[in-house]
Amino acid sequence: MEQAVIVQFSCGSTDLSRLFALEDQLIEALEKTETGEYDGNEVASDGSDGYLYMYGPDADALFKTIKPILEASAFMKGATVRLRYGPPEEGTREVEVALAV
């Protein structure tokens, strides 16, 4: 699983119940489509911002699977999605996509 999709978002709250519900949807979609796996999140202790990490053999397929779920989540508006087409090292091609505001 060399490729990755990393979502940077503004959480705006220390109540992470919406995030946990979103994670459940992402996990279910990735398992159903077998496009990759959800690896977890990092959220600032003050709830200001966070990251979601997903990995699989094809970053484009991963993003296609999760994009509608992210777009349906109100707190993901304006999030930045980074598609990484290889291992996390110098020179690996990356593309950034902004979700609709």
Backbone torsions as a table, in degrees:
resi	resn	phi	psi	omega
1	MET	NA	79.1	-174.0
2	GLU	-85.3	-23.3	-174.4
3	GLN	-98.6	160.4	-174.1
4	ALA	-143.1	154.7	168.1
5	VAL	-126.2	121.7	-178.3
6	ILE	-121.3	124.3	-176.7
7	VAL	-108.0	122.3	174.5
8	GLN	-104.4	128.4	-174.2
9	PHE	-141.2	162.1	173.0
10	SER	-96.1	117.9	-177.4
11	CYS	-82.9	-51.2	176.8
12	GLY	75.2	11.5	-178.7
13	SER	-162.9	152.0	173.5
14	THR	-91.4	-4.6	173.6
15	ASP	-82.4	107.2	-173.7
16	LEU	-96.3	14.1	-177.9
17	SER	-61.1	-38.1	177.7
18	ARG	-65.4	-38.5	178.8
19	LEU	-64.5	-44.0	-179.5
20	PHE	-64.6	-37.3	176.7
21	ALA	-65.1	-41.4	177.6
22	LEU	-63.1	-42.9	179.4
23	GLU	-58.8	-42.0	178.7
24	ASP	-59.1	-41.5	179.3
25	GLN	-66.3	-41.9	179.4
26	LEU	-63.6	-46.0	179.8
27	ILE	-59.1	-46.7	-179.2
28	GLU	-60.9	-44.8	-179.0
29	ALA	-65.9	-42.1	-179.4
30	LEU	-67.2	-38.8	177.7
31	GLU	-67.6	-41.8	-178.0
32	LYS	-64.1	-41.5	-176.9
33	THR	-90.8	-11.3	-178.6
34	GLU	55.7	37.4	-179.8
35	THR	-92.4	-11.9	179.9
36	GLY	164.2	-161.2	-178.9
37	GLU	-137.5	149.9	176.6
38	TYR	-87.6	130.6	-174.4
39	ASP	-109.6	-3.3	175.3
40	GLY	123.4	-170.2	-176.3
41	ASN	-136.7	164.7	167.9
42	GLU	-132.6	126.6	178.3
43	VAL	-129.0	134.0	178.0
44	ALA	-57.9	145.3	-176.6
45	SER	-60.9	-25.4	177.3
46	ASP	-90.0	3.1	178.0
47	GLY	74.8	12.2	-175.0
48	SER	-70.2	-44.6	-179.3
49	ASP	-149.8	171.5	-178.3
50	GLY	-162.9	176.0	-179.8
51	TYR	-135.4	146.2	171.5
52	LEU	-118.6	140.0	-176.2
53	TYR	-122.9	127.4	176.1
54	MET	-135.0	143.2	-176.3
55	TYR	-133.2	149.3	178.0
56	GLY	-176.0	179.9	-178.2
57	PRO	-75.3	-15.2	-175.0
58	ASP	-144.3	104.7	-178.1
59	ALA	-60.0	-37.1	-180.0
60	ASP	-64.7	-42.0	178.3
61	ALA	-65.9	-39.4	176.5
62	LEU	-58.7	-50.6	-177.2
63	PHE	-63.8	-40.6	178.5
64	LYS	-59.5	-36.8	-179.9
65	THR	-70.4	-42.8	-172.5
66	ILE	-92.2	-19.0	-174.7
67	LYS	-54.5	-48.9	-179.1
68	PRO	-62.6	-32.4	179.3
69	ILE	-69.2	-44.8	178.4
70	LEU	-63.0	-44.1	-178.2
71	GLU	-65.7	-25.4	179.5
72	ALA	-82.4	-9.4	-178.1
73	SER	-96.0	118.8	-174.4
74	ALA	-56.8	-39.6	-176.2
75	PHE	-80.7	0.6	175.2
76	MET	-93.7	-4.2	179.1
77	LYS	-58.1	129.5	179.8
78	GLY	81.7	4.3	178.1
79	ALA	-66.2	155.1	176.4
80	THR	-108.0	129.3	-179.9
81	VAL	-111.3	124.9	178.2
82	ARG	-108.6	120.7	175.5
83	LEU	-98.5	122.5	-179.7
84	ARG	-113.4	123.4	-173.3
85	TYR	-98.8	53.3	178.9
86	GLY	156.6	-170.2	-177.4
87	PRO	-70.2	160.2	-178.5
88	PRO	-76.1	76.3	-179.9
89	GLU	-142.4	165.6	-179.8
90	GLU	-55.2	133.1	175.4
91	GLY	91.4	-6.7	177.9
92	THR	-71.9	131.1	-178.5
93	ARG	-66.5	133.8	176.9
94	GLU	-133.0	148.5	176.3
95	VAL	-130.6	134.4	175.7
96	GLU	-106.7	137.4	179.5
97	VAL	-129.3	133.1	175.9
98	ALA	-95.7	132.5	174.8
99	LEU	-74.7	152.1	-178.7
100	ALA	-55.7	141.6	-179.0
101	VAL	-83.7	NA	NA
